Amino acid sequence: MPGVPTVAASGLPGYEAVAMNVMFAPARTPAAVIDQLNQHIVKVLKQDEVKEKFFNIGSDVVAGSPQELRGII
């Protein structure tokens, strides 16, 4: 957009925008089911070809546990 300063030019050098894509399950889903889903999802996200596809669209894959996500939220 011509004439609109960049974020850095506006006085916020080092600014970084972060977006997260996460998966949620319905409330009261048994912990064993959540853990099993998480294990399968993490296994897929750690595959080199999957990480490369995310990298090619400008994303970093960070596959963690439900507990780690809970701490972030």
MODELLER restraints for C-alpha pairs under 7 A, 6 or more apart:
rsr = mdl.restraints
at = mdl.atoms
rsr.add(forms.Gaussian(group=physical.xy_distance, feature=features.Distance(at['CA:8:A'], at['CA:14:A']), mean=6.96, stdev=0.5))
rsr.add(forms.Gaussian(group=physical.xy_distance, feature=features.Distance(at['CA:8:A'], at['CA:15:A']), mean=6.82, stdev=0.5))
rsr.add(forms.Gaussian(group=physical.xy_distance, feature=features.Distance(at['CA:38:A'], at['CA:65:A']), mean=6.84, stdev=0.5))
rsr.add(forms.Gaussian(group=physical.xy_distance, feature=features.Distance(at['CA:42:A'], at['CA:63:A']), mean=5.47, stdev=0.5))
rsr.add(forms.Gaussian(group=physical.xy_distance, feature=features.Distance(at['CA:45:A'], at['CA:51:A']), mean=6.41, stdev=0.5))
rsr.add(forms.Gaussian(group=physical.xy_distance, feature=features.Distance(at['CA:45:A'], at['CA:61:A']), mean=6.89, stdev=0.5))
rsr.add(forms.Gaussian(group=physical.xy_distance, feature=features.Distance(at['CA:45:A'], at['CA:63:A']), mean=6.59, stdev=0.5))
rsr.add(forms.Gaussian(group=physical.xy_distance, feature=features.Distance(at['CA:51:A'], at['CA:61:A']), mean=6.18, stdev=0.5))
rsr.add(forms.Gaussian(group=physical.xy_distance, feature=features.Distance(at['CA:54:A'], at['CA:60:A']), mean=6.41, stdev=0.5))
rsr.add(forms.Gaussian(group=physical.xy_distance, feature=features.Distance(at['CA:54:A'], at['CA:61:A']), mean=6.86, stdev=0.5))
